Amino acid sequence: AQTVTQSQPEMSVQEAETVTLSCTYDTSESNYYLFWYKQPPSRQMILVIRQEAYKQQNATENRFSVNFQKAAKSFSLKISDSQLGDTAMYFCAFIPLPPIIQGAQKLVFGQGTRLTINP
Amino acid sequence: DSGVTQTPKHLITATGQRVTLRCSPRSGDLSVYWYQQSLDQGLQFLIQYYNGEERAKGNILERFSAQQFPDLHSELNLSSLELGDSALYFCASSVAITGTGELFFGEGSRLTVL
């Protein structure tokens, strides 16, 4: 079974600081996608960044970047120059590819990290 | 706006009752997923439909059922409700075959069982 573990239930940093959220996963699959989703108080799930396992280069989206260590099954999210609007729950998620059965995919989530950016 | 529409946004009901949550996926998406998020918890996968057929099942209770209709919208039926069923229920959709694996989420339906 695939599992995703986020070991930091809560984190808090000052505005403009850099923060890193940790995520580890367990799978026997060789091809998969990894995601970080953000859930602000509005509760909408918003995709922050995506990483394909077959790509060695770490994904980057503006102030958000990942450190993907495939052998260690680690996928951390770094937020640079943090802003008040970054305050949210952050979920790490995993999905194997290609689907074993056509159309069958299951995104597995970690338990989340509650990030607070303080002014 | 993700393009996924969920109704109702909020629902308050009593124990023992039955409710139906509705989801309209993004235009062109064939897969619909249902997730349950209890208070301060991660998202627990309930069930997935692809083009009208059930494709994957998670820890969905027997009191819960779902279906996907020919127009691809989906409904999640929750019956004999218990206090512990209070949660945020998310619907998500994806292309599933040629997509990037990304799921697009609705805003969720907040169910409160009193």
Interface residues (C-beta under 8 A of the other chain):
Chain A: Y32 Y33 F35 Y37 S42 R43 Q44 M45 L47 R50 F91 I95 L97 P99 I101 Q102 G103 A104 Q105 K106 L107 V108 F109 G110 Q111 G112 R114
Chain B: S2 L30 S31 Y33 Y35 D40 Q41 G42 L43 Q44 F45 Q48 Y50 N51 E53 R55 A56 G58 L88 F90 A92 S94 A96 I97 T100 G101 E102 L103 F105 E107 G108 R110
